[in-house]
Amino acid sequence: MSILIKEEKFLKDNVQYIKKYFGTDEEHITGILEAPVVDEENIKINKPSSNDIALSQILLTQQEIIISQNENQKVLSDIILNQTSV
C-alpha cells in the first residue's frame, strides 16, 4: 500500500506544478506524480459573444428550413408517384 510521502510545488513555464511522492515508507519511493495546480476560482469560463449567439440561431433556422424542405420533397415525390401509377 502506497502512502503520500511528500509534496513539492514549483514553477515550470510560468505554471505552478505540484510533485507528489508516494511510497511504502519515507525511504522507499515507489511513484511520483507531477501535475499542474488547478485553481478553480480563477478558471475562466468563456461566455459566447452576441455574434456567436446570433450565428447559432441562424444555423438552427437553416437546419429547420432544410428539414422542412426534405419533408416537402418526400410529400411531393409521393404525390408524383401516385399520379403516375393511376
C-alpha positions as CSV (number, residue, x, y, z in Angstrom):
1,M,0.0,0.0,0.0
2,S,1.4,3.4,-1.0
3,I,1.2,6.5,1.1
4,L,1.9,10.1,0.3
5,I,5.5,10.8,1.4
6,K,5.9,14.5,0.5
7,E,4.7,17.2,-1.8
8,E,6.7,19.9,-3.6
9,K,5.3,22.9,-5.5
10,F,7.4,24.5,-8.3
11,L,7.1,26.7,-11.4
12,K,7.5,25.4,-14.9
13,D,6.9,27.6,-17.9
14,N,5.1,30.1,-15.6
15,V,2.7,27.4,-14.5
16,Q,2.6,26.2,-10.9
17,Y,3.0,22.5,-10.6
18,I,2.9,20.0,-7.7
19,K,5.0,16.9,-7.4
20,K,3.8,14.2,-5.1
21,Y,6.0,11.3,-3.9
22,F,4.4,8.0,-2.9
23,G,5.9,5.0,-1.3
24,T,5.7,2.3,1.3
25,D,7.7,4.4,3.7
26,E,9.9,7.6,3.6
27,E,12.9,5.7,2.4
28,H,11.2,3.7,-0.4
29,I,9.5,5.9,-3.0
30,T,7.5,3.8,-5.5
31,G,5.8,6.5,-7.5
32,I,6.0,10.2,-8.4
33,L,3.1,12.3,-9.7
34,E,3.6,15.6,-11.4
35,A,0.6,17.8,-12.4
36,P,-0.3,21.5,-12.8
37,V,-2.1,23.1,-9.9
38,V,-5.6,24.0,-10.8
39,D,-7.1,27.0,-9.1
40,E,-10.8,26.5,-9.6
41,E,-11.6,30.1,-8.5
42,N,-9.5,31.5,-11.4
43,I,-10.7,29.3,-14.2
44,K,-12.0,31.5,-16.9
45,I,-15.3,30.4,-18.4
46,N,-15.7,31.7,-21.9
47,K,-19.2,33.0,-22.4
48,P,-20.5,33.2,-26.0
49,S,-20.4,36.6,-27.7
50,S,-23.6,38.1,-29.1
51,N,-22.2,37.3,-32.6
52,D,-21.8,33.6,-31.6
53,I,-25.4,33.5,-30.3
54,A,-26.7,35.1,-33.5
55,L,-24.7,32.7,-35.7
56,S,-26.0,29.8,-33.7
57,Q,-29.6,31.0,-34.1
58,I,-29.0,31.4,-37.9
59,L,-27.6,27.9,-38.2
60,L,-30.6,26.4,-36.2
61,T,-33.0,28.2,-38.5
62,Q,-31.2,26.9,-41.6
63,Q,-31.4,23.4,-40.2
64,E,-35.1,23.7,-39.7
65,I,-35.6,25.0,-43.2
66,I,-33.6,22.1,-44.7
67,I,-35.6,19.6,-42.6
68,S,-38.9,21.2,-43.8
69,Q,-37.7,21.1,-47.5
70,N,-36.8,17.4,-47.2
71,E,-40.3,16.7,-45.8
72,N,-41.9,18.6,-48.6
73,Q,-39.8,16.8,-51.2
74,K,-41.0,13.5,-49.8
75,V,-44.6,14.5,-49.9
76,L,-44.2,15.8,-53.5
77,S,-42.5,12.6,-54.6
78,D,-45.3,10.5,-53.1
79,I,-47.8,12.6,-55.0
80,I,-46.0,12.3,-58.3
81,L,-45.6,8.5,-57.8
82,N,-49.3,8.2,-57.1
83,Q,-50.2,10.2,-60.2
84,T,-48.0,8.1,-62.4
85,S,-49.4,4.8,-61.1
86,V,-53.0,5.8,-61.8
